Amino acid sequence: MTRRTTWVWTGRAILAVIVIGGWQWFTTEGWVDKFFFGQPSEIWNSLVKLFTEGTAFGTIWENLWVTMQEAIYGFLLGTLVGVVLGILLGSNKYLSEVVGPYIRIVNSIPRIVLGSIFIVAFGLGVFPKVLLAAVLVFFVVFFNAFQGVREVDQNLVGNVRVLGASPLQVAIHVTIPSAMTWIIASLHTAFGFAIIGALVAEVLGAQQGIGLIISQAQGTFDPNTVFACMVIIAVITLGAEYLISVLEHRLLKWRPPNRSEAQAI
């Protein structure tokens, strides 16, 4: 571990102590009303209760598994469709001009409205949650893939075509690798949006899931359980972020390190 890494983790620990300790102090002294904003010690108690006693909708593991299934399936579906359409429309100006306005129209629709439509159409099961998560992921990945393709060096594409490469070979060996940096960068944000999509859909209507627990806690004015669920989701999201970072380093080994990475090394 380098000296810089040590200082970074030290700073993170100090910041966490200040925020959590200050929160606990202010609520204990009554300067902040813990009825509305919760309290770190009570949030911890809520976490313990969730993992030991469970909820009215089953164990916390069952509910967490439902939410993670919805988020992961939505993430994979949204990423796949976003990458394919982003590369296709980014490579074909005619298709971009034809389809582009419709994508912008759908993107302008509030996501909570789409969630309500999906639940009305498909019920309270997993499928509408996957759809809403996929929609949120799609737009993040699509616009990055689209822009990544547009940023490909056209001189390089022209040289490869002169050498006799087919459109498919150009896409596989030039376009997609060049746009991969943009696509991978979008995945860091996309998984968070997948979680948001699943949670929002569960709040709108569900039989199980973390969003349903949050909705019930909100209805009973229990901010500690709401924050406890947020902590669980934060841990899951940070774990996914780490895995995506590992994937990024493996897929982009050929890329020279940027200035910040070089300094870290």
C-alpha angles and dihedrals in degrees: 000000000000124000090250092054090050091053092047093054091044090053091048092051092049092049091050092050091049094049098042095037092047091048091052092046096048093048093045091052091046095241088121119036108241090198089073103025102033126221130258093235091050091045088056090050089051090051091051090048093050092052097041105034101024124208140282087267098053135280120334089246092058092049093044091050091053092051093045092050091053092046096045095046090046091048093051094044095045092046094049095048092041094052094045096047093039092054093041096050093038090055097043117055093190094055089045092056092046100044100027098082092052092051090052090049092053090044090056093058112100109252093226088060090053089049091054091048092050093049093048090048101041106022132232098312131107098275100074090048090052090050094051092046090048092051092053092047094044097063094047093050096037097056092045093048091046093051092042091057091047089054094056113120104258092200089061091049090050093050092050091050091050088056088058103261116159121232089258092052091048090052095047099042103031117012101044096042090048092049094043093091090058093044095049091047089056092054092067089063096032097065090053089053090049089056091047092050093051093047095047091050091049091051089052091052136328145140096220139004143093090276090059091051089051091049092051092046090051090052091053095044093246106147092168092065090045090054091044090056089047090054091052092049091046091055091049092048093049089051091051090047090055092050091049089051090053089050090049093053092049097047095042100044089124092060115096113238116265123233096272093047091048091052091049090053 
